[in-house]
């Protein structure tokens, strides 16, 4: 039976690891990010992959880097046939890539070469892509530049958030891996170089949260969905920083300057944008829980919402 090393960290990586164990594959070791401080108490918290490996008696390694001779020798001593990587969080040196007999494969959450990089699910939603998928590729020294072994597609719904798309992708990643892994282990799949058309899914930053209403409303609505749940999107109202939880694109041209908050029929809360508007469905004031637009308007006593139509 082939000896596999699995390398991954977040929930996205947990699903394929679970599927490997459930399907009877021999995972001889797991590599994952070290425990990190989390929550109000800053307690050291193991990654989802780490917790699962311990529960299933799989040896776990949590190096900060794989570049040292000691870490490389430890990896090589495992004598693996194949390493499977999914959102691990470390760059693999060439010596690590070359160590397993069949090399290292990566499970990437996009249809490469579109959305190479750290946040492919979020950037696909933000850009308004109509589909995305899973690419399983042979790893090389570049960032998601390896030749493709297998792809599987999924449509992106009009109201998709990054969280809902992520959850759908968990099933897709399991299906893709189990469908192609037997042929990869048998060397029956021919790797295909990635075509032209590279785009990069840059890492999410907290500084992206602020909404700019001088942009088109359709893009702003996508951005709100793309940055949900983290880092979220915010704007100011009456001196408060309001978090926009859910909003819809409205194509109607409004006769108000960009950034104007408008109450319609005492039930709709709109914000005028460069082109069109967004209709706020859920929002959150500082120190409060998320509430519906109607509840917000019923309790609002500020002075800045002055336009009512």
PAZAPA-4460 file (N, C-alpha, C; in steps of 0.05 Angstrom, whole numbers, plus 32768, in hexadecimal, padded with zeros to 4 digits):
% residues 309
    n_x    n_y    n_z   ca_x   ca_y   ca_z    c_x    c_y    c_z   seq   type   mol
   8011   7FE8   8000   8000   8000   8000   8012   8019   8000     1      X     A
   800A   802D   7FF0   801A   8045   7FEE   801A   8054   8009     2      X     A
   8032   8060   800F   8035   806F   8028   8033   808D   8021     3      X     A
   801F   809A   802E   8019   80B5   8028   8020   80C8   8040     4      X     A
   802A   80DF   8039   802D   80F5   804C   8018   810A   8045     5      X     A
   800A   8114   8059   7FF6   8129   8055   8000   8142   8062     6      X     A
   7FFE   8159   8053   8007   8173   805D   7FF1   8187   8059     7      X     A
   7FE6   8191   806F   7FD0   81A4   806E   7FCA   81AF   808A     8      X     A
   7FB9   81C4   808B   7FB5   81D1   80A5   7F97   81D7   80AB     9      X     A
   7F88   81E7   809A   7F6E   81F0   80A2   7F58   81DB   809C    10      X     A
   7F3F   81E3   809F   7F28   81D2   809B   7F28   81C7   807E    11      X     A
   7F30   81D8   806B   7F30   81D0   804F   7F42   81B7   804B    12      X     A
   7F58   81B5   805A   7F6A   819E   8058   7F60   8186   8068    13      X     A
   7F4F   818B   807B   7F45   8175   808C   7F34   8161   807C    14      X     A
   7F23   816B   806B   7F11   815A   805B   7F20   8145   804B    15      X     A
   7F34   814C   803B   7F43   8138   802C   7F52   8124   803E    16      X     A
   7F5D   812D   8054   7F6A   811B   8066   7F57   8106   8071    17      X     A
   7F40   8110   807A   7F2B   80FD   8084   7F24   80E9   806F    18      X     A
   7F21   80F2   8056   7F19   80E0   8041   7F2E   80CB   803B    19      X     A
   7F48   80D2   803E   7F5D   80BE   803A   7F5C   80A8   804F    20      X     A
   7F58   80B0   8068   7F57   809C   807D   7F3E   808B   807A    21      X     A
   7F27   8097   8074   7F0E   8088   8071   7F10   8075   805A    22      X     A
   7F1F   807C   8045   7F21   806B   802D   7F37   8056   8030    23      X     A
   7F45   8055   8046   7F58   8040   804B   7F74   8045   8042    24      X     A
   7F7B   805E   803A   7F96   8064   8032   7FA8   8066   804A    25      X     A
   7FC2   8061   8046   7FD5   8060   805C   7FE3   807B   805E    26      X     A
   7FDB   808B   8071   7FE7   80A5   8076   7FFC   80A1   808D    27      X     A
   8015   80A2   8086   802A   809C   8099   8032   80B4   80AA    28      X     A
   802B   80CC   80A1   8033   80E4   80B0   8022   80FC   80A7    29      X     A
   801E   810F   80B9   8010   8128   80B2   8023   813F   80B9    30      X     A
   8025   8152   80A7   8033   816B   80AC   801E   8181   80AD    31      X     A
   801F   8192   80C1   800C   81A8   80C4   8019   81BF   80D2    32      X     A
   800C   81D7   80D2   8017   81EE   80DF   8017   81EA   80FE    33      X     A
   802A   81F5   810C   802B   81F2   8129   8013   81FF   8136    34      X     A
   800C   81F6   814F   7FF6   8202   815E   7FFA   8220   8160    35      X     A
   7FE4   822F   815E   7FE5   824D   815F   7FD3   8257   8176    36      X     A
   7FDA   826E   8182   7FC7   827A   8195   7FAD   8281   8188    37      X     A
   7F97   827C   8195   7F7D   8281   818A   7F69   8289   819F    38      X     A
   7F55   829A   8198   7F40   82A1   81AA   7F49   82B6   81BF    39      X     A
   7F37   82BD   81D0   7F3C   82D2   81E4   7F52   82CA   81F7    40      X     A
   7F53   82B0   81FE   7F68   82A7   8210   7F83   82A1   8203    41      X     A
   7F84   82A4   81E9   7F9C   829F   81D9   7FA8   8283   81E0    42      X     A
   7F97   8270   81E3   7FA0   8255   81E9   7FAC   8248   81CF    43      X     A
   7FC1   8239   81D2   7FCD   822B   81BC   7FB9   8217   81B0    44      X     A
   7FB3   821A   8197   7F9E   820A   818A   7FAA   81FB   8172    45      X     A
   7FA5   81E1   8172   7FAF   81D0   815B   7F9D   81D4   8143    46      X     A
   7FA8   81D1   812C   7F98   81D3   8113   7F84   81BC   8111    47      X     A
   7F6F   81BF   8101   7F5C   81A9   80FE   7F6A   818F   80F4    48      X     A
   7F7D   8192   80E2   7F8C   817B   80D8   7F9C   816D   80EE    49      X     A
   7FA8   817E   80FF   7FB8   8174   8115   7FA7   8163   8128    50      X     A
   7F90   816E   8130   7F7E   8161   8142   7F75   8146   8137    51      X     A
   7F6D   8145   811D   7F64   812D   8111   7F7A   8118   8110    52      X     A
   7F92   8120   810A   7FA9   810D   8108   7FAE   8100   8123    53      X     A
   7FAD   8110   8138   7FB1   8105   8153   7F9B   80F1   815A    54      X     A
   7F82   80F8   8154   7F6C   80E6   815A   7F6F   80CB   814B    55      X     A
   7F7C   80CB   8135   7F7F   80B3   8125   7F9B   80A7   8126    56      X     A
   7FAA   80B0   8139   7FC4   80A3   813E   7FD9   80A7   8128    57      X     A
   7FD7   80BD   8119   7FEA   80C3   8104   8000   80D5   810F    58      X     A
   8019   80CF   810B   802F   80E1   8114   802C   80FC   8107    59      X     A
   8030   8111   8118   802C   812D   810F   8047   813C   8112    60      X     A
   804D   814B   80FD   8065   815C   80FD   805C   8179   80F8    61      X     A
   8067   818C   8108   805F   81A8   8106   8077   81BA   8103    62      X     A
   8088   81B7   80F0   80A0   81C8   80ED   8098   81E4   80E5    63      X     A
   80A8   81F8   80EE   80A4   8213   80E5   80AF   8217   80C8    64      X     A
   80C1   8205   80C0   80CD   8206   80A6   80D6   81EA   809F    65      X     A
   80D8   81E5   8085   80E2   81CB   807B   80FD   81CE   806E    66      X     A
   810B   81E4   8073   8124   81EA   8065   813C   81DF   8073    67      X     A
   813A   81D9   808D   8152   81CF   809C   8158   81B3   8094    68      X     A
   8171   81AB   8098   817A   8190   8092   816B   817C   80A3    69      X     A
   8167   8183   80BD   8159   8170   80CF   813D   816B   80C5    70      X     A
   812E   8180   80BE   8113   817C   80B5   8111   816D   809B    71      X     A
   8124   8173   8089   8125   8164   8070   812B   8147   8074    72      X     A
   813E   8141   8085   8145   8125   808A   812E   8116   8097    73      X     A
   8120   8124   80A9   8109   8117   80B5   80F3   8110   80A1    74      X     A
   80EE   8123   808E   80DB   811E   8079   80E4   8107   8067    75      X     A
   80FD   8106   8060   8107   80F1   804E   8106   80D6   805B    76      X     A
   810B   80D5   8075   810B   80BB   8083   80EF   80AE   8082    77      X     A
   80DA   80BD   807E   80BF   80B2   807D   80BC   80A0   8064    78      X     A
   80CC   80A5   8050   80CD   8094   8038   80B1   8091   802B    79      X     A
   80A4   80A8   8027   8089   80A8   801C   8088   80A3   7FFE    80      X     A
   8072   8099   7FF5   806E   8096   7FD9   8063   80B0   7FCD    81      X     A
   8053   80BE   7FDC   8046   80D7   7FD2   803F   80E9   7FE9    82      X     A
   8043   8103   7FE5   803A   8117   7FF9   8022   8126   7FED    83      X     A
   800D   8129   7FFC   7FF5   8138   7FF4   7FF3   8151   8004    84      X     A
   7FF2   8168   7FF6   7FF3   8182   8003   7FD9   8191   7FFE    85      X     A
   7FCD   819C   8014   7FB5   81AC   8011   7FB5   81C2   8026    86      X     A
   7FB9   81DB   801C   7FB9   81F2   802E   7FCB   81EE   8046    87      X     A
   7FE4   81E6   8041   7FF6   81E1   8057   8001   81FA   8064    88      X     A
   800A   820D   8054   8013   8226   805F   8031   822A   805F    89      X     A
   8041   8216   8055   805E   8219   8052   8066   8213   8036    90      X     A
   807B   8220   802D   8087   821A   8013   8098   8201   8016    91      X     A
   8095   81EF   8003   80A4   81D6   8004   80BE   81D9   7FF4    92      X     A
   80D5   81D5   8000   80EE   81D7   7FF0   80EF   81C0   7FDB    93      X     A
   8100   81C4   7FC8   8102   81B1   7FB2   810A   8195   7FBC    94      X     A
   811B   8194   7FD1   8123   817A   7FDC   810B   816B   7FE7    95      X     A
   80F8   8179   7FF3   80DF   816D   7FFE   80CE   8163   7FE7    96      X     A
   80CB   8174   7FD2   80BB   816D   7FBB   80C5   8154   7FAD    97      X     A
   80E0   8150   7FAE   80EC   813A   7FA0   80ED   8120   7FB1    98      X     A
   80E7   8123   7FCB   80EB   810C   7FDD   80D8   80F5   7FD9    99      X     A
   80BE   80F9   7FD9   80AC   80E2   7FD4   80B0   80D6   7FB8   100      X     A
   80AC   80BC   7FB6   80B1   80AF   7F9C   80A0   80BA   7F85   101      X     A
   8087   80C3   7F8B   8076   80CE   7F77   8074   80ED   7F79   102      X     A
   8085   80F8   7F8A   8085   8115   7F8D   806F   811F   7FA0   103      X     A
   8068   8138   7F9D   8053   8145   7FAE   803D   8150   7F9C   104      X     A
   8024   814B   7FA4   800E   8157   7F95   8000   816B   7FA7   105      X     A
   7FF4   817F   7F9B   7FE7   8194   7FAA   7FC9   8195   7FA2   106      X     A
   7FB8   8199   7FB6   7F9B   819C   7FB1   7F95   81BA   7FB3   107      X     A
   7F8E   81C7   7F9D   7F8B   81E4   7F9C   7F6E   81EB   7F96   108      X     A
   7F63   81FF   7FA4   7F46   8205   7FA2   7F41   821A   7F8C   109      X     A
   7F49   8214   7F74   7F42   8224   7F5D   7F47   8214   7F43   110      X     A
   7F3E   821E   7F2D   7F44   8212   7F13   7F5D   821F   7F08   111      X     A
   7F74   8215   7F0F   7F8D   8221   7F06   7F8E   8223   7EE8   112      X     A
   7F9B   8239   7EDE   7FAC   824C   7EEC   7F9E   8264   7EF8   113      X     A
   7F83   8263   7EF8   7F75   8279   7F05   7F76   8276   7F23   114      X     A
   7F7D   828C   7F31   7F7E   828D   7F4E   7F93   827B   7F5B   115      X     A
   7FAC   827E   7F51   7FC2   8274   7F60   7FC4   8284   7F79   116      X     A
   7FCE   8278   7F8F   7FD3   8287   7FA7   7FC1   8280   7FBE   117      X     A
   7FC0   8293   7FD2   7FB7   828D   7FED   7F99   828D   7FF0   118      X     A
   7F8A   829C   7FE0   7F6D   829F   7FE6   7F5C   829B   7FCD   119      X     A
   7F5E   8283   7FC0   7F50   827F   7FA7   7F32   827F   7FA9   120      X     A
   7F27   8275   7FBF   7F0A   8275   7FC2   7EFF   8291   7FC4   121      X     A
   7F0B   82A1   7FD5   7F02   82BD   7FD9   7F04   82CD   7FC0   122      X     A
   7F1B   82CB   7FB1   7F1F   82DB   7F9A   7F0C   82D3   7F83   123      X     A
   7F05   82BA   7F82   7EF2   82B1   7F6D   7ED7   82BE   7F72   124      X     A
   7ECE   82BF   7F8B   7EB4   82CC   7F91   7EB6   82EA   7F8C   125      X     A
   7ECC   82F7   7F94   7ECF   8314   7F91   7ECF   831C   7F73   126      X     A
   7EDB   830B   7F63   7EDD   8311   7F46   7EC4   830B   7F37   127      X     A
   7EB1   82FD   7F43   7E98   82F6   7F35   7E9B   82DF   7F22   128      X     A
   7EAE   82CD   7F28   7EB1   82B5   7F17   7E98   82A4   7F19   129      X     A
   7E91   8297   7F02   7E79   8287   7F01   7E7F   826A   7F09   130      X     A
   7E98   8262   7F0A   7EA0   8247   7F12   7EBB   8247   7F1E   131      X     A
   7EC1   8233   7F2E   7EDB   822E   7F38   7EDF   8210   7F3B   132      X     A
   7EF1   8207   7F4B   7EF5   81EA   7F4D   7F0E   81E3   7F5C   133      X     A
   7F15   81CA   7F5A   7F2D   81BE   7F66   7F41   81B7   7F51   134      X     A
   7F5A   81BE   7F54   7F6F   81B4   7F43   7F83   81A5   7F54   135      X     A
   7F89   818C   7F4C   7F9D   817C   7F59   7FB5   817D   7F46   136      X     A
   7FCC   8186   7F50   7FE3   818A   7F3F   7FFC   817E   7F4B   137      X     A
   800F   8178   7F39   8029   816F   7F41   8039   8188   7F4A   138      X     A
   8043   8187   7F62   8050   819F   7F6D   806C   81A3   7F62   139      X     A
   8073   81BD   7F5E   808E   81C4   7F58   8096   81DB   7F6A   140      X     A
   80AC   81E8   7F65   80B7   81FC   7F78   80A7   8216   7F77   141      X     A
   8096   821B   7F62   8087   8234   7F60   806E   8234   7F71   142      X     A
   8061   824B   7F71   8048   824F   7F80   8030   8246   7F6F   143      X     A
   8027   822E   7F73   8010   8222   7F64   8015   8222   7F46   144      X     A
   802E   821C   7F3F   8035   821D   7F22   8038   8201   7F16   145      X     A
   8035   81EC   7F26   8039   81D1   7F1C   8025   81C8   7F07   146      X     A
   802C   81B3   7EF9   801B   81A7   7EE4   8002   819A   7EF1   147      X     A
   7FEC   819C   7EE3   7FD2   8193   7EED   7FCE   8175   7EE8   148      X     A
   7FC4   8167   7EFD   7FBE   814B   7EFB   7FA0   8145   7EF9   149      X     A
   7F90   8156   7F05   7F73   8151   7F06   7F64   816A   7F0E   150      X     A
   7F4D   816F   7F02   7F3C   8186   7F09   7F1F   817E   7F0C   151      X     A
   7F11   818C   7F1D   7EF5   8187   7F21   7EE7   81A2   7F26   152      X     A
   7ED1   81A8   7F17   7EC5   81C2   7F17   7EAC   81C3   7F29   153      X     A
   7EA6   81DC   7F31   7E8D   81E1   7F40   7E83   81FD   7F39   154      X     A
   7E69   8202   7F35   7E5F   821D   7F2F   7E5F   822E   7F48   155      X     A
   7E61   8248   7F44   7E5F   825B   7F5A   7E44   8269   7F58   156      X     A
   7E33   8267   7F6C   7E18   8272   7F6C   7E1A   8291   7F6E   157      X     A
   7E05   829E   7F65   7E04   82BC   7F65   7E07   82C7   7F81   158      X     A
   7DFC   82B9   7F95   7DFD   82C3   7FB1   7E12   82B6   7FC1   159      X     A
   7E26   82AA   7FB4   7E3A   829A   7FC3   7E4C   82AC   7FD4   160      X     A
   7E51   82A3   7FED   7E65   82B0   7FFD   7E7E   829E   7FFD   161      X     A
   7E94   82A8   8007   7EAC   8297   8009   7EA7   8280   801B   162      X     A
   7E97   8283   8030   7E92   826E   8043   7E81   8258   8036   163      X     A
   7E6C   825F   8028   7E5B   824B   801C   7E6A   823C   8006   164      X     A
   7E7A   824B   7FF6   7E8A   823E   7FE1   7E9F   822B   7FED   165      X     A
   7EAC   8234   8003   7EBF   8224   8011   7EB3   8209   8019   166      X     A
   7E9B   820B   8025   7E8D   81F3   802F   7E87   81E0   8018   167      X     A
   7E7F   81EB   8001   7E79   81DA   7FE9   7E93   81CD   7FDF   168      X     A
   7EA9   81DC   7FE1   7EC2   81D2   7FD7   7ECD   81BA   7FE8   169      X     A
   7EC5   81B9   8001   7ECE   81A3   8012   7EC5   8188   8006   170      X     A
   7EAD   8186   7FFC   7EA4   816E   7FEF   7EB3   8169   7FD4   171      X     A
   7EB7   817F   7FC6   7EC4   817D   7FAC   7EE1   8173   7FAE   172      X     A
   7EEF   817D   7FC2   7F0B   8175   7FC5   7F0E   8158   7FCC   173      X     A
   7EFB   814D   7FDB   7EFC   8131   7FE2   7EF6   8120   7FC9   174      X     A
   7EE2   8128   7FB9   7EDB   8119   7FA1   7EF3   811A   7F8E   175      X     A
   7EFF   8131   7F8A   7F15   8133   7F77   7F2D   8122   7F7F   176      X     A
   7F34   8123   7F99   7F4B   8113   7FA2   7F47   80F5   7F9F   177      X     A
   7F30   80EC   7FA8   7F2B   80CF   7FA7   7F28   80C5   7F8A   178      X     A
   7F1E   80D6   7F79   7F1B   80CE   7F5D   7F36   80CA   7F4E   179      X     A
   7F49   80DB   7F55   7F62   80DB   7F46   7F79   80CD   7F54   180      X     A
   7F78   80C9   7F6E   7F8F   80BF   7F7D   7F97   80A3   7F74   181      X     A
   7F85   8090   7F6F   7F8E   8076   7F66   7F9F   8077   7F4C   182      X     A
   7F97   8088   7F39   7FA6   808B   7F20   7FC1   809A   7F25   183      X     A
   7FC1   80AC   7F38   7FDB   80BA   7F3E   7FEE   80A6   7F4A   184      X     A
   7FE5   8096   7F5C   7FF7   8082   7F69   8000   806D   7F55   185      X     A
   7FF0   8068   7F40   7FF7   8054   7F2C   8006   8062   7F14   186      X     A
   800B   807C   7F17   8019   808B   7F02   800A   808A   7EE7   187      X     A
   7FF0   808B   7EE8   7FDF   8089   7ED0   7FD5   80A4   7EC7   188      X     A
   7FDB   80B9   7ED6   7FD1   80D4   7ECE   7FE8   80E4   7EC3   189      X     A
   7FE4   80F0   7EAB   7FF8   8101   7E9F   7FF4   811D   7EA8   190      X     A
   800A   8129   7EB3   8009   8145   7EBC   8008   8158   7EA4   191      X     A
   7FF6   816C   7EA5   7FF2   817F   7E90   7FFB   819B   7E9A   192      X     A
   800D   81A8   7E8B   8016   81C3   7E94   7FFE   81D6   7E95   193      X     A
   7FFF   81E9   7EA7   7FEA   81FC   7EA9   7FE9   820F   7E91   194      X     A
   7FD1   8215   7E87   7FD0   8228   7E70   7FD6   8244   7E78   195      X     A
   7FD5   8257   7E65   7FD8   8273   7E6B   7FC0   827E   7E79   196      X     A
   7FC2   8296   7E84   7FAC   82A3   7E91   7FAE   82A3   7EAF   197      X     A
   7FC6   82A6   7EB9   7FCA   82A5   7ED6   7FBE   82BD   7EE4   198      X     A
   7FAF   82B9   7EFA   7FA7   82CE   7F0D   7FAF   82C5   7F29   199      X     A
   7FB3   82D9   7F3A   7FBC   82D3   7F55   7FA7   82DA   7F6A   200      X     A
   7FA4   82C8   7F7D   7F91   82CC   7F93   7FA0   82D5   7FAB   201      X     A
   7FA5   82EF   7FAD   7FB5   82F9   7FC2   7FA8   82F5   7FDE   202      X     A
   7FB9   82F2   7FF2   7FB0   82EC   800D   7F9D   8303   8017   203      X     A
   7F88   82FB   8025   7F76   830F   8030   7F83   8320   8045   204      X     A
   7F7C   833A   8045   7F87   834C   8059   7F70   835B   8067   205      X     A
   7F74   8361   8080   7F60   836F   8090   7F5A   838B   8083   206      X     A
   7F6F   8396   8076   7F6C   83B1   806B   7F58   83B1   8053   207      X     A
   7F51   839A   8049   7F3D   8398   8033   7F21   839C   803D   208      X     A
   7F1C   839D   8057   7F01   839D   8062   7EF1   83B6   805A   209      X     A
   7EFE   83CD   8058   7EF0   83E6   8054   7EE3   83E7   8038   210      X     A
   7EC9   83EC   8037   7EBB   83EE   801D   7EBE   8409   8011   211      X     A
   7EC2   840A   7FF7   7EC4   8423   7FE8   7EAC   8425   7FD5   212      X     A
   7E9A   8437   7FDC   7E81   8439   7FCD   7E83   8449   7FB3   213      X     A
   7E9C   8451   7FAD   7EA1   845D   7F93   7EA8   8447   7F7F   214      X     A
   7EA5   842E   7F87   7EA7   8418   7F74   7E8C   840E   7F6D   215      X     A
   7E8A   83FD   7F58   7E71   83F3   7F4F   7E63   83E1   7F64   216      X     A
   7E49   83E3   7F66   7E3A   83D4   7F7A   7E3D   83B6   7F77   217      X     A
   7E3E   83AD   7F5E   7E40   8390   7F59   7E5A   8385   7F65   218      X     A
   7E70   8394   7F62   7E89   838B   7F6D   7E88   838C   7F8C   219      X     A
   7E7C   83A1   7F97   7E7B   83A4   7FB4   7E6B   838D   7FC0   220      X     A
   7E55   8385   7FB3   7E45   836F   7FBD   7E55   8355   7FBD   221      X     A
   7E65   8351   7FA8   7E76   8339   7FA6   7E8B   833A   7FBC   222      X     A
   7E96   8351   7FC0   7EAB   8354   7FD5   7EA0   834D   7FF0   223      X     A
   7E88   8356   7FF6   7E7C   8350   8010   7E79   8332   8014   224      X     A
   7E71   8324   7FFE   7E6F   8306   8000   7E8A   82F9   8001   225      X     A
   7E9D   8304   7FF3   7EB8   82F8   7FF1   7EC7   82FA   800C   226      X     A
   7EC2   8310   801A   7ED1   8314   8033   7EC1   830B   804B   227      X     A
   7EAD   82FB   8046   7E9D   82EF   805C   7EA6   82D2   8061   228      X     A
   7EAC   82CA   8079   7EA9   82DA   8092   7EC1   82EB   809A   229      X     A
   7ED9   82E5   808F   7EF1   82F5   8096   7EFE   82FF   807E   230      X     A
   7F07   8318   807E   7F08   832B   8095   7EEE   833B   8098   231      X     A
   7EDA   8336   8087   7EC1   8345   8088   7EC5   8360   807A   232      X     A
   7EAF   836F   8077   7EAF   8389   806A   7EA1   839E   807C   233      X     A
   7EAC   83B6   807B   7EA3   83CB   808D   7EA0   83E5   807F   234      X     A
   7E8F   83F7   808B   7E8D   8413   8082   7E83   8423   809A   235      X     A
   7E84   843D   8097   7E7D   844F   80AE   7E60   8459   80AA   236      X     A
   7E52   845B   80C1   7E38   8468   80C2   7E36   8476   80DD   237      X     A
   7E32   8490   80DC   7E2E   849F   80F4   7E45   849C   8108   238      X     A
   7E5D   8499   80FC   7E75   8497   810D   7E7B   847B   8116   239      X     A
   7E69   8468   8111   7E6D   844C   8119   7E77   843C   8101   240      X     A
   7E88   8428   8108   7E92   8416   80F3   7E7E   83FF   80F1   241      X     A
   7E6F   83FE   80DB   7E5A   83EA   80D7   7E66   83D3   80C7   242      X     A
   7E61   83BB   80D0   7E69   83A3   80C1   7E51   839A   80AF   243      X     A
   7E56   8398   8095   7E41   838F   8083   7E44   8371   8080   244      X     A
   7E30   8362   808A   7E30   8345   808A   7E25   833A   8070   245      X     A
   7E10   8345   8066   7E03   833B   804E   7DF6   8352   803F   246      X     A
   7DFA   8352   8024   7DEE   8367   8014   7DE9   835C   7FF8   247      X     A
   7DD7   8369   7FE9   7DD0   8362   7FCE   7DD6   8379   7FBB   248      X     A
   7DDD   8372   7FA3   7DE1   8386   7F8E   7DC7   8390   7F83   249      X     A
   7DC4   83AA   7F81   7DAC   83B7   7F75   7DB6   83C7   7F5D   250      X     A
   7DAB   83C0   7F45   7DB4   83CD   7F2D   7DA8   83E9   7F28   251      X     A
   7D93   83F0   7F37   7D85   8409   7F33   7D99   8421   7F37   252      X     A
   7D97   8434   7F25   7DA6   844D   7F28   7D99   845F   7F3C   253      X     A
   7DA7   8466   7F51   7D9C   8478   7F66   7DA7   8494   7F63   254      X     A
   7D96   84A7   7F68   7D9E   84C3   7F64   7DAC   84CE   7F7D   255      X     A
   7DBE   84C0   7F88   7DCD   84C8   7F9F   7DEB   84C3   7F9B   256      X     A
   7DFB   84D2   7FA8   7E18   84CE   7FA5   7E21   84B4   7FB2   257      X     A
   7E38   84AA   7FA8   7E43   8491   7FB3   7E47   8492   7FD1   258      X     A
   7E3F   847D   7FDE   7E42   847C   7FFB   7E2A   8486   800B   259      X     A
   7E15   848F   7FFD   7DFD   8499   800B   7DEC   8481   8014   260      X     A
   7DE4   8482   802E   7DD2   846E   8039   7DB6   8477   8035   261      X     A
   7DA5   8465   802C   7D89   846B   8024   7D76   8457   8031   262      X     A
   7D61   8460   803D   7D4C   844F   8048   7D35   844F   8035   263      X     A
   7D2C   8438   802C   7D16   8436   8019   7CFE   8427   8026   264      X     A
   7CE8   8434   8028   7CCF   8429   8033   7CD3   841F   8050   265      X     A
   7CE6   842B   805D   7CEC   8424   8079   7CF4   8406   807D   266      X     A
   7CF9   83F8   8067   7D00   83DC   8069   7D1A   83D5   805B   267      X     A
   7D22   83E6   8049   7D3A   83E1   8039   7D4F   83F6   8040   268      X     A
   7D68   83EC   8042   7D7F   83FE   8048   7D92   83FB   8030   269      X     A
   7D95   8410   8021   7DA6   8410   8009   7DBE   8422   800D   270      X     A
   7DD3   841B   7FFF   7DEA   842D   7FFD   7DF1   8431   7FE0   271      X     A
   7DF0   844A   7FD8   7DF6   8451   7FBC   7E13   844E   7FB6   272      X     A
   7E19   8443   7F9E   7E34   843D   7F95   7E3A   844C   7F7B   273      X     A
   7E52   8449   7F70   7E58   8456   7F57   7E44   844E   7F41   274      X     A
   7E3F   8434   7F3F   7E2A   842A   7F2D   7E18   8417   7F3D   275      X     A
   7DFE   841E   7F3F   7DEC   840D   7F4E   7DEE   8412   7F6C   276      X     A
   7DE4   83FF   7F7C   7DE4   8402   7F99   7DE5   83E6   7FA5   277      X     A
   7DEA   83E5   7FBF   7DE7   83CC   7FCD   7DD0   83CE   7FE1   278      X     A
   7DC2   83B8   7FE5   7DAC   83B7   7FF8   7DB6   83A6   8010   279      X     A
   7DB8   83B3   8027   7DC3   83A6   803F   7DAE   8393   804A   280      X     A
   7DB5   837A   804F   7DA4   8366   805B   7DAB   8360   8078   281      X     A
   7DC4   835E   807E   7DCE   8359   809A   7DE5   836B   809F   282      X     A
   7DE6   8377   80B7   7DFD   8388   80BF   7E01   8387   80DC   283      X     A
   7E17   8392   80E5   7E1F   8390   8101   7E2C   83AA   810B   284      X     A
   7E22   83B5   8120   7E2E   83CC   812D   7E43   83C4   8141   285      X     A
   7E55   83D5   8148   7E6B   83CE   815B   7E5F   83C4   8176   286      X     A
   7E69   83AD   817F   7E60   83A2   8199   7E45   8395   8198   287      X     A
   7E39   8392   8181   7E1E   8386   817E   7E20   836D   816D   288      X     A
   7E0A   835F   816D   7E07   8347   815C   7DFD   834F   8141   289      X     A
   7E02   833E   812D   7DF7   8343   8112   7DD9   8344   8113   290      X     A
   7DCD   8357   8105   7DAF   835A   8105   7DA6   835F   80E8   291      X     A
   7D8D   835B   80E3   7D81   8360   80C9   7D7F   837E   80C4   292      X     A
   7D7C   8385   80AA   7D78   83A1   80A3   7D60   83AD   80B1   293      X     A
   7D4A   839E   80B1   7D31   83A8   80BE   7D35   83AD   80DB   294      X     A
   7D42   839B   80E9   7D47   839F   8106   7D59   83B7   810B   295      X     A
   7D6D   83BA   80F9   7D7F   83D1   80FC   7D70   83EB   80F9   296      X     A
   7D5E   83ED   80E4   7D4F   8405   80E0   7D3C   840B   80F6   297      X     A
   7D30   83F6   8101   7D1D   83FA   8117   7D2A   8406   8130   298      X     A
   7D43   83FF   8134   7D51   8408   814C   7D64   841F   8147   299      X     A
   7D66   8429   812F   7D7A   843D   8128   7D71   8459   8131   300      X     A
   7D83   8467   813F   7D7C   8482   8148   7D92   8496   813F   301      X     A
   7DA2   848F   812B   7DB7   84A0   8122   7DAC   84B7   8111   302      X     A
   7DBF   84C7   8107   7DB6   84DF   80F8   7DBF   84DE   80DB   303      X     A
   7DCF   84CA   80D3   7DDB   84CA   80B9   7DCA   84BF   80A3   304      X     A
   7DB6   84AE   80A9   7DA5   84A3   8094   7D8F   84B8   808F   305      X     A
   7D94   84C9   807C   7D81   84E0   8079   7D70   84DE   8060   306      X     A
   7D76   84CA   804E   7D67   84C8   8036   7D53   84B1   8038   307      X     A
   7D3A   84B7   8035   7D25   84A3   8037   7D13   84A5   801E   308      X     A
   7D10   848F   8010   7D01   848F   7FF8   7CEC   8479   7FF8   309      X     A
***
